[in-house]
Amino acid sequence: VGDVLLSFDKEPIANDGTVVYRKHERVAFSWLVAQKFYGEPAEFTVLRDGKTLELQLEKLNPQVALVPVHLFNSKHQVPSYLIVAGLVFTTLTVPFLRSEFGEEWECEAPVEIVHRIIHQRAEEKGEELVVLTQVLAHDLTVGYEELENMLLLTVNGVVVK
């Protein structure tokens, strides 16, 4: 936090985030990143706490979405779920959001869920959000009927990833 990116693969980055493309032309530095293949190394120069650092990334990896847009690359081709004492949990996916809230799910889904989808990325492969989708009617769940579409953040103090 607070680092300033000065160069990417030895190409200087201007104050406005652009790099030289052709004579008298500049493009966003993200263009340089897009020219790299996954698995290739990358070099960075950053300004951190007033000092210039040369950093290397051994292997460039694709950004991993916290909420999958499609299910075709997942282990389960349909949404998986878990029922514990009448509480139904599933991983959050865009197809789930569409089925639960409709095509305008960005406006209809709970604000906390939409905020995480827009502003948060997975820190590691396989990390997903888990949501309590509904509570099944049973003597064990009396008083919990109103709970639905809530993010599961921890279980017994352990963060859910």
N, C-alpha and C positions, 0 to 999 in steps of 0.2 A: 504494500500500500504506500503510495506516495512516490513510487519509482517513475522516472521519466525515461521513455524509450528514445535513445539517440540514434541507433542504427540497427538494421536487420540485415544479416549476411553482408556486412561491411558497406551497405548502402546508407548514407546519412538520411535521417528523417528530419524534415523541417518542422518549425514550430506549429504549423497547421496540420501536421500529420501526413504530409505528402512526400513523395520521392520523385527524382528525375525519371521521366519515362523516355522521351525523345527530346531533341533539341527544342527548347522553349515550351515543353509540355511537362506537366506534373500529374501524378495520380496518387490516390490514397495508398499508404504503405501496405494496406491489406492486399493490394494487388501482388506485392512481392510474396506474401505468405501464400496466396492462392497459386503461385507458380511452383511451389514445393509439392513433392509427392509425400504421402504418408510414409513414415519410416525413415525419411531423410533427416540428416542433422541440420541444425540451424544455429546461428551465432547472433548474439545480441550485445549491444552496448547500452547500459542503463546508467542513469544518474541516481544514486541512492545516498541520501544524507550528505550531499555535497561532494561525493566521491564517484568517479567513473569506474564502473565494473564491466569486465568482459565476461559474458556468460555464454555457455554452450548447452544446447539441448540435443541429446544424443539421437532422439527419435521423435519426430513431429507426429503427433497423434490427432485424429479428428476430434472435434468438440462433441461431447456426448450429451444428448438432451436428457434432462431429468424426467421428462414425460414423453414417452415415445409417440410419434405421430402415426406410425403404422405398426401392425403386429406381425408383418411377414418376416422380420428378422429376429423375432423373439423365440424363446424356447417353446412357448405355448402359443399356438395360433389363435387361441381364443382367450379372453381374459380369465386368468386363474383367480381363485378365491379361496378363502379360509374361513371356516365358521368355528368360533370358540364361544361356548355358552350362549348361543343365540345371536352373537355379534358377527356380522358378515364383513370381512375385509377383502380388499383387492388392491392390486397395483393400479396407479392412476395412469391412464392412457387417453389420448385424444379420442379414439373410438368410444371409450367409456363415457367421456364428457359429452360427446355428441348424443349418445343414447340416453343419457341422464338429463341433459339440459337443452338439447336441440342444437341446431347449426349455429345459433347465436350464444354458444356456451360461454364465450368470453364476457358477455354481459350478464348471463344468468347464473353462472356458477358462483359459489362463495368467493368473496374478495381475497381471502387468504390463499386459496388454491390458485386463482388466476395470477396473483402477485408472484407466487413461487414459480409458476410456469414461465412467466415473462422474464423474471429477474434472476433466477437461480439456475445453475448448470451442475451436472453431476461432477463430483470430484474424482470419481473412479468408475471404471466400467462396471455395469450391473447395478449401480445405485439408482433407486427409484423411490417415488413417493407412495406410501400406503395410505389408503383411506378406508374409514368405516363407512360402508355404503348404506347399511340398514340394520335394524334390530328385528329379529324374528320374534313373533308373539310366543311367550312361554312364561311360566311362573318365575323363572330365573331373571327375566328381563323386565319385570313390572317396574315402572318408573323410568325406564330408559327408552320409551317408545319414540320420543322426540329427537333422539340422536340419529343423525344421518349426514353423509357426505362431510365427515370431519377427518382432518389429517391425523394419522397416528404418528406421533413424534418420538415417544419413548415407551418402552415396556419394562417395568421394574427398574427404572433408572438407566436402561441401556438405550442409546439412540438408535432408532430404526433407519436403516439405509436400504 
